[in-house]
Amino acid sequence: MTTAPVTLVNVLKVAPDRQAQLIALLKRNIDTVIRTLSGWRTTRLIAAKDGASVVIYSEWDTPAAVEAMRADPRMKAYFPEILQLASLESIVGEVAFSDNA
């Protein structure tokens, strides 16, 4: 039996000329840290067409998996680099509605 994932949404506000640099950093973090963590299911990076933001949408098995990710020393090492490029707002929740065509 599978359980519904915990959804983590991060909204990063960035200067448009630095969006590509931020996305490259986030991809590197996903490849080297996130995908190695227990409880991780998937991550999507969504780049705003105006270049002013990036949304990270990820799914995790449990809220504890999200907290373990945030406490991981390798993850903590990325936060200063990310915050040099962008501001961050984070939301942890679960999907309340989803519709697929």
C-alpha positions in Angstrom: 0.0 0.0 0.0 1.4 3.4 -1.0 0.6 6.5 0.9 0.1 10.0 -0.5 3.3 11.9 -0.7 4.2 15.0 1.3 4.6 17.9 -1.1 7.3 20.5 -0.6 7.0 23.7 -2.6 9.8 26.3 -2.6 9.4 29.6 -4.3 12.7 31.3 -5.0 12.8 35.0 -6.2 15.8 35.8 -8.3 17.2 38.5 -10.5 16.3 37.5 -14.1 20.0 37.5 -15.1 20.8 35.0 -12.4 17.9 32.5 -13.0 20.1 30.2 -15.2 22.8 30.2 -12.5 20.3 29.3 -9.8 18.8 26.5 -11.9 22.2 25.0 -12.5 23.0 25.1 -8.7 19.6 23.5 -7.9 20.2 20.7 -10.5 23.6 20.0 -9.0 22.0 19.8 -5.6 19.4 17.4 -6.8 22.0 15.2 -8.6 24.5 15.1 -5.7 22.3 15.3 -2.5 18.5 15.1 -3.0 18.3 11.9 -5.0 20.5 10.1 -2.4 18.1 10.9 0.5 15.7 8.4 2.0 12.1 9.3 1.4 12.6 11.4 -1.8 10.2 10.6 -4.6 10.5 13.4 -7.3 11.5 17.0 -7.9 10.5 19.4 -10.7 12.1 22.8 -11.3 9.7 25.4 -12.8 11.3 28.5 -14.3 9.2 31.6 -14.6 9.2 32.9 -18.2 10.1 36.4 -16.9 13.2 35.0 -15.2 12.3 36.4 -11.8 11.5 33.2 -10.0 12.0 29.4 -9.8 9.6 27.0 -8.2 10.9 23.7 -6.7 8.1 21.1 -6.5 9.1 17.9 -4.7 7.4 14.9 -3.2 8.6 13.0 -0.1 7.3 10.0 1.7 6.8 11.7 5.0 7.2 15.0 6.8 10.1 13.4 8.7 11.9 12.8 5.3 11.5 16.5 4.6 13.0 17.4 8.0 15.8 14.9 7.5 16.7 16.5 4.2 16.8 20.0 5.7 19.0 18.7 8.5 21.4 16.9 6.2 24.9 18.6 6.4 25.3 18.3 2.6 22.0 20.1 2.1 22.8 22.7 4.7 26.0 23.5 2.7 23.9 24.5 -0.3 21.6 26.9 1.5 24.2 29.8 1.7 24.9 29.5 -2.1 21.2 29.4 -2.9 20.4 32.4 -0.6 23.2 34.4 -2.3 21.2 34.1 -5.5 17.6 34.2 -4.4 15.1 34.7 -1.5 13.2 31.6 -0.5 9.7 30.8 0.7 8.9 27.2 1.6 5.5 25.4 2.0 5.1 21.8 3.2 1.7 20.2 2.6 -0.3 17.6 0.8 -2.1 17.7 -2.5 -5.7 18.8 -1.8 -6.8 18.4 -5.4 -5.3 17.1 -8.7 -6.9 16.7 -12.1 -5.4 15.1 -15.1 -6.8 15.4 -18.6 
